Amino acid sequence: MLTSAVIIIGYTALYAAVHSWLASQRMKNWTRRTLGPATDRWYRLAFNLVGGVTLIPLLPMLVWLPDRVLYTLSPPWLWLALLGQLIALSGILYGLWQTNIWHFLGLCQLLDLPLDGRENCRPPLVVFGLYRWMRHPLYFWSLVLIWLTPQMTVNRLALFAAFSVYLYVGTFFEERRLVSEFGDDYRAYQRQVPRLIPWRGPVG
């Protein structure tokens, strides 16, 4: 079982490295120089597809590798966990809606659609709704969703721990991009709103 956990953590680390590399501005600039400016239209969609496909090997790992159940929730804790997961899923969907789900998926860029009256589909800096509470609500609710799983095993624990580290570290890379994109507006937002845990209450 320890070997299984190491394999899962190793693959997750590899996934995180590749995913972060593809998300980096350096890689985007190299792709633009190599394949032309038209890559800006399809890069996000390709990035999402690669991210989804490279997650697939984790599923057979969780099914086939030796594992052991650590705990299984029973009522009423089971119902509370499922309710929490439902709230978390709603939070993720609401966060995607706030930042424009079509832009997140890459379809807006691919079809070159205008966004909310703007000339292109580049979204503005979002500081309302969930983003009044924390700067990365999608990551926060994703963490809530996975950690409220009703049955925990050794392999799931390894996977969730690895992804939690990846998501937290990923906030730093994402904020570097956002500072580059929005400048002082985002720096001011950083000073007012917590990174990941909504401990201050809503701002604004």
C-alpha atoms as an extended CHARMM CRD file, in Angstrom:
* protein
*
       204  EXT
         1         1  MET       CA              0.0000000000        0.0000000000        0.0000000000  PROA      1               0.0000000000
         2         2  LEU       CA              2.9110000000        2.3330000000        0.6980000000  PROA      2               0.0000000000
         3         3  THR       CA              4.2030000000        1.5980000000       -2.8020000000  PROA      3               0.0000000000
         4         4  SER       CA              0.7710000000        2.4370000000       -4.2250000000  PROA      4               0.0000000000
         5         5  ALA       CA              0.7180000000        5.7750000000       -2.4070000000  PROA      5               0.0000000000
         6         6  VAL       CA              4.2290000000        6.5910000000       -3.6690000000  PROA      6               0.0000000000
         7         7  ILE       CA              3.1880000000        5.7900000000       -7.2500000000  PROA      7               0.0000000000
         8         8  ILE       CA              0.1080000000        8.0160000000       -6.9580000000  PROA      8               0.0000000000
         9         9  ILE       CA              2.0460000000       10.8860000000       -5.3820000000  PROA      9               0.0000000000
        10        10  GLY       CA              4.7820000000       10.5300000000       -8.0250000000  PROA      10              0.0000000000
        11        11  TYR       CA              2.3170000000       10.6350000000      -10.9070000000  PROA      11              0.0000000000
        12        12  THR       CA              0.4790000000       13.5810000000       -9.3550000000  PROA      12              0.0000000000
        13        13  ALA       CA              3.7830000000       15.4490000000       -9.0080000000  PROA      13              0.0000000000
        14        14  LEU       CA              4.5630000000       14.7170000000      -12.6680000000  PROA      14              0.0000000000
        15        15  TYR       CA              1.0860000000       15.8960000000      -13.6700000000  PROA      15              0.0000000000
        16        16  ALA       CA              1.5240000000       19.0770000000      -11.6310000000  PROA      16              0.0000000000
        17        17  ALA       CA              4.9040000000       19.7960000000      -13.2260000000  PROA      17              0.0000000000
        18        18  VAL       CA              3.6100000000       19.3120000000      -16.7770000000  PROA      18              0.0000000000
        19        19  HSD       CA              0.4160000000       21.2540000000      -16.0710000000  PROA      19              0.0000000000
        20        20  SER       CA              2.3580000000       24.1670000000      -14.5500000000  PROA      20              0.0000000000
        21        21  TRP       CA              4.8340000000       24.1430000000      -17.4310000000  PROA      21              0.0000000000
        22        22  LEU       CA              2.0430000000       24.3130000000      -20.0080000000  PROA      22              0.0000000000
        23        23  ALA       CA              0.3510000000       27.1030000000      -18.0350000000  PROA      23              0.0000000000
        24        24  SER       CA              3.5220000000       29.1870000000      -17.8360000000  PROA      24              0.0000000000
        25        25  GLN       CA              3.8550000000       32.3830000000      -19.8280000000  PROA      25              0.0000000000
        26        26  ARG       CA              7.2070000000       31.1700000000      -21.1320000000  PROA      26              0.0000000000
        27        27  MET       CA              5.5600000000       28.1440000000      -22.7640000000  PROA      27              0.0000000000
        28        28  LYS       CA              2.7600000000       30.2810000000      -24.1730000000  PROA      28              0.0000000000
        29        29  ASN       CA              5.2880000000       32.7290000000      -25.6370000000  PROA      29              0.0000000000
        30        30  TRP       CA              7.3240000000       29.8850000000      -27.1590000000  PROA      30              0.0000000000
        31        31  THR       CA              4.1860000000       28.4130000000      -28.7450000000  PROA      31              0.0000000000
        32        32  ARG       CA              3.2410000000       31.8130000000      -30.1410000000  PROA      32              0.0000000000
        33        33  ARG       CA              6.7050000000       32.3580000000      -31.6110000000  PROA      33              0.0000000000
        34        34  THR       CA              6.8360000000       28.8460000000      -33.0590000000  PROA      34              0.0000000000
        35        35  LEU       CA              3.3080000000       28.4210000000      -34.3910000000  PROA      35              0.0000000000
        36        36  GLY       CA              2.1780000000       32.0210000000      -34.7690000000  PROA      36              0.0000000000
        37        37  PRO       CA             -0.2130000000       34.3980000000      -32.9880000000  PROA      37              0.0000000000
        38        38  ALA       CA             -3.2040000000       32.2440000000      -33.9460000000  PROA      38              0.0000000000
        39        39  THR       CA             -2.2370000000       29.8840000000      -31.1210000000  PROA      39              0.0000000000
        40        40  ASP       CA             -3.7400000000       32.3750000000      -28.6580000000  PROA      40              0.0000000000
        41        41  ARG       CA             -7.1570000000       31.2920000000      -29.8730000000  PROA      41              0.0000000000
        42        42  TRP       CA             -6.8070000000       27.5570000000      -29.2260000000  PROA      42              0.0000000000
        43        43  TYR       CA             -4.1490000000       27.3460000000      -26.4990000000  PROA      43              0.0000000000
        44        44  ARG       CA             -6.5320000000       27.4100000000      -23.5390000000  PROA      44              0.0000000000
        45        45  LEU       CA             -8.7660000000       24.7100000000      -25.0080000000  PROA      45              0.0000000000
        46        46  ALA       CA             -5.7520000000       22.5160000000      -25.8160000000  PROA      46              0.0000000000
        47        47  PHE       CA             -4.4130000000       23.1150000000      -22.3110000000  PROA      47              0.0000000000
        48        48  ASN       CA             -7.6920000000       21.9260000000      -20.7710000000  PROA      48              0.0000000000
        49        49  LEU       CA             -7.8260000000       18.8540000000      -23.0150000000  PROA      49              0.0000000000
        50        50  VAL       CA             -4.2810000000       17.8490000000      -22.1420000000  PROA      50              0.0000000000
        51        51  GLY       CA             -5.0220000000       18.4200000000      -18.4600000000  PROA      51              0.0000000000
        52        52  GLY       CA             -8.1130000000       16.2260000000      -18.6240000000  PROA      52              0.0000000000
        53        53  VAL       CA             -6.4630000000       13.4120000000      -20.5810000000  PROA      53              0.0000000000
        54        54  THR       CA             -3.4190000000       13.2850000000      -18.3130000000  PROA      54              0.0000000000
        55        55  LEU       CA             -5.6940000000       12.9320000000      -15.2710000000  PROA      55              0.0000000000
        56        56  ILE       CA             -7.2290000000        9.7160000000      -16.6330000000  PROA      56              0.0000000000
        57        57  PRO       CA             -4.3810000000        7.3740000000      -15.5400000000  PROA      57              0.0000000000
        58        58  LEU       CA             -5.1270000000        8.2420000000      -11.9140000000  PROA      58              0.0000000000
        59        59  LEU       CA             -8.4960000000        6.4850000000      -12.1400000000  PROA      59              0.0000000000
        60        60  PRO       CA             -7.1390000000        2.9520000000      -12.7950000000  PROA      60              0.0000000000
        61        61  MET       CA             -4.4280000000        3.6080000000      -10.2100000000  PROA      61              0.0000000000
        62        62  LEU       CA             -7.0790000000        4.2360000000       -7.5710000000  PROA      62              0.0000000000
        63        63  VAL       CA             -9.0240000000        1.1380000000       -8.6660000000  PROA      63              0.0000000000
        64        64  TRP       CA             -6.2930000000       -1.4170000000       -9.2800000000  PROA      64              0.0000000000
        65        65  LEU       CA             -3.4090000000       -0.5560000000       -6.9580000000  PROA      65              0.0000000000
        66        66  PRO       CA             -3.4470000000       -2.2330000000       -3.5090000000  PROA      66              0.0000000000
        67        67  ASP       CA             -5.3350000000       -0.0550000000       -1.0490000000  PROA      67              0.0000000000
        68        68  ARG       CA             -6.8430000000       -0.0020000000        2.4310000000  PROA      68              0.0000000000
        69        69  VAL       CA             -9.9210000000        1.7630000000        3.7830000000  PROA      69              0.0000000000
        70        70  LEU       CA             -9.1190000000        4.2160000000        6.5600000000  PROA      70              0.0000000000
        71        71  TYR       CA            -12.6760000000        5.2020000000        7.4160000000  PROA      71              0.0000000000
        72        72  THR       CA            -16.2170000000        5.2220000000        6.0400000000  PROA      72              0.0000000000
        73        73  LEU       CA            -18.6700000000        7.8260000000        7.2270000000  PROA      73              0.0000000000
        74        74  SER       CA            -22.0700000000        6.7280000000        8.4340000000  PROA      74              0.0000000000
        75        75  PRO       CA            -25.1820000000        8.8400000000        9.0680000000  PROA      75              0.0000000000
        76        76  PRO       CA            -25.5040000000       11.5860000000       10.1570000000  PROA      76              0.0000000000
        77        77  TRP       CA            -21.8760000000       12.4020000000        9.2120000000  PROA      77              0.0000000000
        78        78  LEU       CA            -22.3900000000       10.8820000000        5.7680000000  PROA      78              0.0000000000
        79        79  TRP       CA            -25.2780000000       13.2710000000        5.0240000000  PROA      79              0.0000000000
        80        80  LEU       CA            -23.2990000000       16.2450000000        6.3280000000  PROA      80              0.0000000000
        81        81  ALA       CA            -20.3300000000       15.3310000000        4.1290000000  PROA      81              0.0000000000
        82        82  LEU       CA            -22.5450000000       14.9190000000        1.0520000000  PROA      82              0.0000000000
        83        83  LEU       CA            -24.2390000000       18.2440000000        1.7920000000  PROA      83              0.0000000000
        84        84  GLY       CA            -20.8140000000       19.8710000000        2.1110000000  PROA      84              0.0000000000
        85        85  GLN       CA            -19.7670000000       18.3750000000       -1.2260000000  PROA      85              0.0000000000
        86        86  LEU       CA            -22.9390000000       19.6810000000       -2.8420000000  PROA      86              0.0000000000
        87        87  ILE       CA            -22.2230000000       23.1660000000       -1.4750000000  PROA      87              0.0000000000
        88        88  ALA       CA            -18.6210000000       22.8900000000       -2.6850000000  PROA      88              0.0000000000
        89        89  LEU       CA            -19.7250000000       21.8380000000       -6.1670000000  PROA      89              0.0000000000
        90        90  SER       CA            -22.1640000000       24.7650000000       -6.2480000000  PROA      90              0.0000000000
        91        91  GLY       CA            -19.3310000000       27.0790000000       -5.1910000000  PROA      91              0.0000000000
        92        92  ILE       CA            -17.1250000000       25.8170000000       -8.0230000000  PROA      92              0.0000000000
        93        93  LEU       CA            -19.8710000000       26.2960000000      -10.6060000000  PROA      93              0.0000000000
        94        94  TYR       CA            -20.7110000000       29.7670000000       -9.2840000000  PROA      94              0.0000000000
        95        95  GLY       CA            -17.0410000000       30.7450000000       -9.3550000000  PROA      95              0.0000000000
        96        96  LEU       CA            -16.7570000000       29.5670000000      -12.9540000000  PROA      96              0.0000000000
        97        97  TRP       CA            -19.8720000000       31.5300000000      -13.8590000000  PROA      97              0.0000000000
        98        98  GLN       CA            -18.4120000000       34.6660000000      -12.2750000000  PROA      98              0.0000000000
        99        99  THR       CA            -15.2020000000       34.4570000000      -14.2930000000  PROA      99              0.0000000000
       100       100  ASN       CA            -17.0140000000       33.2840000000      -17.4620000000  PROA      100             0.0000000000
       101       101  ILE       CA            -17.0660000000       29.5280000000      -17.9220000000  PROA      101             0.0000000000
       102       102  TRP       CA            -16.6540000000       29.8310000000      -21.7100000000  PROA      102             0.0000000000
       103       103  HSD       CA            -13.3520000000       31.6320000000      -21.2190000000  PROA      103             0.0000000000
       104       104  PHE       CA            -12.2820000000       29.0290000000      -18.6470000000  PROA      104             0.0000000000
       105       105  LEU       CA            -12.9870000000       26.2160000000      -21.1170000000  PROA      105             0.0000000000
       106       106  GLY       CA            -11.2280000000       28.0310000000      -23.9510000000  PROA      106             0.0000000000
       107       107  LEU       CA            -14.2820000000       28.1900000000      -26.2270000000  PROA      107             0.0000000000
       108       108  CYS       CA            -14.5230000000       31.9710000000      -25.9760000000  PROA      108             0.0000000000
       109       109  GLN       CA            -10.9630000000       32.3590000000      -27.2660000000  PROA      109             0.0000000000
       110       110  LEU       CA            -11.3810000000       29.7150000000      -29.9580000000  PROA      110             0.0000000000
       111       111  LEU       CA            -14.4820000000       31.3570000000      -31.4120000000  PROA      111             0.0000000000
       112       112  ASP       CA            -13.1510000000       34.8750000000      -30.7290000000  PROA      112             0.0000000000
       113       113  LEU       CA            -16.3820000000       35.8540000000      -28.9940000000  PROA      113             0.0000000000
       114       114  PRO       CA            -16.8590000000       39.2460000000      -27.3320000000  PROA      114             0.0000000000
       115       115  LEU       CA            -17.3760000000       39.1050000000      -23.5780000000  PROA      115             0.0000000000
       116       116  ASP       CA            -19.8850000000       41.3250000000      -21.7740000000  PROA      116             0.0000000000
       117       117  GLY       CA            -19.6510000000       44.0960000000      -24.3500000000  PROA      117             0.0000000000
       118       118  ARG       CA            -15.8430000000       43.9510000000      -24.5240000000  PROA      118             0.0000000000
       119       119  GLU       CA            -14.0430000000       43.7980000000      -27.8550000000  PROA      119             0.0000000000
       120       120  ASN       CA            -12.5680000000       40.3870000000      -27.0380000000  PROA      120             0.0000000000
       121       121  CYS       CA            -13.2020000000       37.6060000000      -24.5500000000  PROA      121             0.0000000000
       122       122  ARG       CA            -10.4780000000       38.5820000000      -22.1100000000  PROA      122             0.0000000000
       123       123  PRO       CA            -12.2810000000       38.7220000000      -18.7320000000  PROA      123             0.0000000000
       124       124  PRO       CA            -11.9150000000       41.7060000000      -16.4090000000  PROA      124             0.0000000000
       125       125  LEU       CA            -10.5480000000       41.4520000000      -12.8850000000  PROA      125             0.0000000000
       126       126  VAL       CA            -13.3080000000       39.8180000000      -10.8280000000  PROA      126             0.0000000000
       127       127  VAL       CA            -13.5370000000       41.1130000000       -7.2450000000  PROA      127             0.0000000000
       128       128  PHE       CA            -17.2110000000       40.5080000000       -6.4430000000  PROA      128             0.0000000000
       129       129  GLY       CA            -19.2780000000       37.5350000000       -5.2680000000  PROA      129             0.0000000000
       130       130  LEU       CA            -17.0830000000       34.7050000000       -3.9990000000  PROA      130             0.0000000000
       131       131  TYR       CA            -14.0170000000       36.7750000000       -4.8200000000  PROA      131             0.0000000000
       132       132  ARG       CA            -14.9200000000       39.1890000000       -2.0180000000  PROA      132             0.0000000000
       133       133  TRP       CA            -14.1590000000       36.3670000000        0.4340000000  PROA      133             0.0000000000
       134       134  MET       CA            -11.0020000000       34.8180000000       -1.0480000000  PROA      134             0.0000000000
       135       135  ARG       CA             -8.7860000000       35.2560000000       -4.0550000000  PROA      135             0.0000000000
       136       136  HSD       CA             -9.0250000000       31.6240000000       -5.1950000000  PROA      136             0.0000000000
       137       137  PRO       CA            -12.5340000000       30.3060000000       -4.5110000000  PROA      137             0.0000000000
       138       138  LEU       CA            -12.2720000000       27.5980000000       -7.1690000000  PROA      138             0.0000000000
       139       139  TYR       CA             -9.2850000000       26.1000000000       -5.3710000000  PROA      139             0.0000000000
       140       140  PHE       CA            -10.9200000000       26.4860000000       -1.9560000000  PROA      140             0.0000000000
       141       141  TRP       CA            -14.1110000000       24.7110000000       -2.9590000000  PROA      141             0.0000000000
       142       142  SER       CA            -12.1480000000       22.0240000000       -4.8030000000  PROA      142             0.0000000000
       143       143  LEU       CA            -10.3020000000       21.2680000000       -1.5670000000  PROA      143             0.0000000000
       144       144  VAL       CA            -13.5720000000       21.1270000000        0.3660000000  PROA      144             0.0000000000
       145       145  LEU       CA            -15.0210000000       18.7790000000       -2.2670000000  PROA      145             0.0000000000
       146       146  ILE       CA            -12.2030000000       16.2210000000       -2.1400000000  PROA      146             0.0000000000
       147       147  TRP       CA            -11.6440000000       16.2370000000        1.6220000000  PROA      147             0.0000000000
       148       148  LEU       CA            -15.3200000000       15.6290000000        2.3730000000  PROA      148             0.0000000000
       149       149  THR       CA            -15.2610000000       12.3090000000        0.5210000000  PROA      149             0.0000000000
       150       150  PRO       CA            -17.3860000000        9.8560000000        2.5770000000  PROA      150             0.0000000000
       151       151  GLN       CA            -14.8430000000        7.0370000000        2.3420000000  PROA      151             0.0000000000
       152       152  MET       CA            -11.1060000000        7.6260000000        2.7660000000  PROA      152             0.0000000000
       153       153  THR       CA             -8.4690000000        5.1250000000        1.7050000000  PROA      153             0.0000000000
       154       154  VAL       CA             -4.6860000000        5.2140000000        1.7900000000  PROA      154             0.0000000000
       155       155  ASN       CA             -4.4870000000        5.8800000000       -1.9470000000  PROA      155             0.0000000000
       156       156  ARG       CA             -7.1250000000        8.6120000000       -1.8530000000  PROA      156             0.0000000000
       157       157  LEU       CA             -5.3580000000       10.2270000000        1.0730000000  PROA      157             0.0000000000
       158       158  ALA       CA             -2.1070000000       10.2630000000       -0.9170000000  PROA      158             0.0000000000
       159       159  LEU       CA             -3.8600000000       11.7100000000       -3.9670000000  PROA      159             0.0000000000
       160       160  PHE       CA             -5.7600000000       14.3730000000       -2.0350000000  PROA      160             0.0000000000
       161       161  ALA       CA             -2.6880000000       15.4220000000       -0.0770000000  PROA      161             0.0000000000
       162       162  ALA       CA             -0.6260000000       15.7410000000       -3.2640000000  PROA      162             0.0000000000
       163       163  PHE       CA             -3.3370000000       17.7330000000       -5.0330000000  PROA      163             0.0000000000
       164       164  SER       CA             -3.8010000000       19.9930000000       -2.0110000000  PROA      164             0.0000000000
       165       165  VAL       CA             -0.1250000000       20.9180000000       -2.1170000000  PROA      165             0.0000000000
       166       166  TYR       CA             -0.3340000000       21.4290000000       -5.8720000000  PROA      166             0.0000000000
       167       167  LEU       CA             -3.3710000000       23.6980000000       -5.6100000000  PROA      167             0.0000000000
       168       168  TYR       CA             -1.7910000000       25.7990000000       -2.8780000000  PROA      168             0.0000000000
       169       169  VAL       CA              1.4960000000       26.1830000000       -4.7460000000  PROA      169             0.0000000000
       170       170  GLY       CA             -0.4960000000       26.8810000000       -7.9090000000  PROA      170             0.0000000000
       171       171  THR       CA             -2.0010000000       29.9990000000       -6.3430000000  PROA      171             0.0000000000
       172       172  PHE       CA              1.4350000000       31.6290000000       -6.3190000000  PROA      172             0.0000000000
       173       173  PHE       CA              2.0060000000       30.9580000000      -10.0250000000  PROA      173             0.0000000000
       174       174  GLU       CA             -1.4880000000       32.1420000000      -10.9030000000  PROA      174             0.0000000000
       175       175  GLU       CA             -1.0740000000       35.3370000000       -8.9060000000  PROA      175             0.0000000000
       176       176  ARG       CA              2.2070000000       36.0840000000      -10.6640000000  PROA      176             0.0000000000
       177       177  ARG       CA              0.2720000000       35.9950000000      -13.9420000000  PROA      177             0.0000000000
       178       178  LEU       CA             -2.5580000000       38.1160000000      -12.5310000000  PROA      178             0.0000000000
       179       179  VAL       CA             -0.1500000000       40.7680000000      -11.2270000000  PROA      179             0.0000000000
       180       180  SER       CA              1.4470000000       40.8660000000      -14.6750000000  PROA      180             0.0000000000
       181       181  GLU       CA             -1.9820000000       41.2190000000      -16.2850000000  PROA      181             0.0000000000
       182       182  PHE       CA             -3.7270000000       43.6470000000      -13.9050000000  PROA      182             0.0000000000
       183       183  GLY       CA             -0.8150000000       45.3780000000      -12.1500000000  PROA      183             0.0000000000
       184       184  ASP       CA             -1.5800000000       47.6390000000       -9.1800000000  PROA      184             0.0000000000
       185       185  ASP       CA             -5.2860000000       46.7700000000       -9.2300000000  PROA      185             0.0000000000
       186       186  TYR       CA             -4.4790000000       43.1680000000       -8.3950000000  PROA      186             0.0000000000
       187       187  ARG       CA             -1.8290000000       44.1320000000       -5.8310000000  PROA      187             0.0000000000
       188       188  ALA       CA             -4.4440000000       46.2080000000       -4.0080000000  PROA      188             0.0000000000
       189       189  TYR       CA             -6.8430000000       43.2710000000       -4.1830000000  PROA      189             0.0000000000
       190       190  GLN       CA             -4.1540000000       41.0000000000       -2.6820000000  PROA      190             0.0000000000
       191       191  ARG       CA             -3.8020000000       43.2840000000        0.3080000000  PROA      191             0.0000000000
       192       192  GLN       CA             -7.5340000000       43.2690000000        1.0160000000  PROA      192             0.0000000000
       193       193  VAL       CA             -8.6720000000       39.6810000000        0.4090000000  PROA      193             0.0000000000
       194       194  PRO       CA             -7.2100000000       36.4270000000        1.8360000000  PROA      194             0.0000000000
       195       195  ARG       CA             -5.5080000000       34.0180000000       -0.5480000000  PROA      195             0.0000000000
       196       196  LEU       CA             -7.3650000000       30.7640000000        0.0670000000  PROA      196             0.0000000000
       197       197  ILE       CA             -9.1280000000       30.6570000000        3.4530000000  PROA      197             0.0000000000
       198       198  PRO       CA            -12.0020000000       33.1770000000        3.8980000000  PROA      198             0.0000000000
       199       199  TRP       CA            -11.0710000000       34.1230000000        7.4430000000  PROA      199             0.0000000000
       200       200  ARG       CA            -11.7170000000       37.8830000000        7.2200000000  PROA      200             0.0000000000
       201       201  GLY       CA            -15.2470000000       37.9210000000        5.9030000000  PROA      201             0.0000000000
       202       202  PRO       CA            -16.3330000000       39.6090000000        2.6560000000  PROA      202             0.0000000000
       203       203  VAL       CA            -14.5000000000       42.7590000000        1.5550000000  PROA      203             0.0000000000
       204       204  GLY       CA            -16.2380000000       45.6840000000       -0.0760000000  PROA      204             0.0000000000
